[in-house]
Amino acid sequence: MIEYWNPQIERMPVDELKKVQEQKLCQLVKYVYEHSPFYKKRFDDAGVKPEDIKTLNDVTKLPFTFKKDLRDTYPTGMFCVPNNKLVRFHVSSGTTGKPTVVGYTDNDIKAWSTSLARALTSIGVGRDDVMQIGYGYGLFTGGLGMHYGAEEAGCTVLPTSSGNTDRQIELMQDLGSTVIACTPSYLLFMIEAARDAGISFQNDTKLRLGVLGAEPWSEEMRKRIEDSTGIKAYDIFGTSELSGPLFTECQSQNGIHIWADQFLVEVINPDTGEPVANGERGELVITTLVKEALPLIRYRIGDITVLNWDECECGRTHPRIMRVLGRADDMLIVRGINVFPGQVESVLMDIPEVGEHFMIIVDRVNELDIMKVQIEMNDAAFSDKVTDIIDLEKKVGAALKGVLNLAVKVELVEHGSLPRSMGKAKKVIDNRKI
Amino acid sequence: MEEKMIKQISLFAENKPGRLANIAEKFKESGINIRAFTIAEAGDFGIIRMVVDNPDSAHKVLHDAGFTVSETNVLGVEMEDVPGQLAMIADVLSEKDINIDYAYAFVTKTEKAFLIIRVNDIRGAVKALDDAKVRLLDMGDVHDI
């Protein structure tokens, strides 16, 4: 097993790393100004010229880019290269609005694969592994992105894509998958399906590690997965606009390393756009330093996180984004209180009697918001005394109230009645007509 | 002492139409006969408790159908079908400070009445009822009722 994919880059002293960023940023600004009419207009409107960007600190002079910009210029209005330079398109699902299109040059695909190869190496995945990829292939970036990264890292890839769960489990056993890459929701679904078929992940497979992401999940969920399967569960990060899955945690499981030679990270106050103080929570903003087809300047990712430049236990100097509550656009406002589904998950997964699945339902009754959380119970926790069950509902309600500062109605539902997901799980139903 | 206890099947069900029909259908398919049955309802959900002729098979059928189900040891107390019997049994237990968590009763074709109880101290209850010469059902009795 190799320890670093590229030790010179991954362990580069921070001041050198920042010099690399500075140089690439200056080149990038010039490049997009010359090649993308969109950015030229955007910079001109903001009164900023490429020559104004001389140091890293000057990045704040540049205007932000938003998902809306990609939608408004659909399909390829922000691209910096003509079609004959592209080798691939990916298109987002468009679940929250018009889909966004991302194009890639050959170099873009290589940089994307390298980013993941570094990340996979940092969790000890490589040549000896069989990686089963249960992310969807096709327009979604998860499957193909992971596929190329895993091949680059030297894995033997089993491209199962998502769905067909019985066959996934059968192949996992027959071909000895050691790594599973999928959404945490889908892994839970697979564990449950395997258990129903009398198959234990722990005893009947060689699985040792999961690379899980594409939806927010909590530390408590990680503990559940690790305890029930015996595998190590690692968080992976990326968005389709940046490329797709790009970064993971390292073996320290303490934040996701963002490769600073390829990406410039800022954390800002989402309301004012100002940078937050070091170690403070804010919205993640990323500038792609090496992308050719669709570079993004100060792209507002929407995830709420904390940036950490401290050198990691693993010896890597690149900054980490720390797991926090979720995305700014996942946030619910219930009776004026901010609620992240991730907070709810953290609370629930910490209560052993509660099962893995939940649903948040928000209604407005007589001008008042009512939040309900539906949960299933672990079979082992079932008591046939009504009072025990009511006590459990009360216990969960009190724990949620303690964290959210909001009264929540807890409803226990039958095992199997909450939706299981093979992709990104839907965990909120908001019935309010606002 | 275990032979004096009977296995009750309990399951969690949401309080909505079709749930009981679903459970009953599963039993019909598997040839499981219900001897005694009760639903404790608590708003959104209910707990269905029953004594059946083949509890292990019932547990498997319900579990495989995806229900949250458990087996609990309860007592089946045989009573003469005459006034005063329930009072006598309740007295025997209360003298030993044993609490009845829940109870339900039925009358059989042999003109006996049976009381199914879950208590907070099942061993204590078996002893107290034995000492009072009260007969307890075993699983054989349940099968033959």
Interface residues (C-beta under 8 A of the other chain):
Chain A: E376 M377 D379 F382 S383 D384 K385 V386 I389 I390 E411 L412 V413 E414 H415 G416 S417
Chain B: Q8 S10 F12 A13 E14 R19 A40 A42 D44 F45 I47 R49 H63 G66 F67 T68 V69 S70 T72 D101 Y102 R118
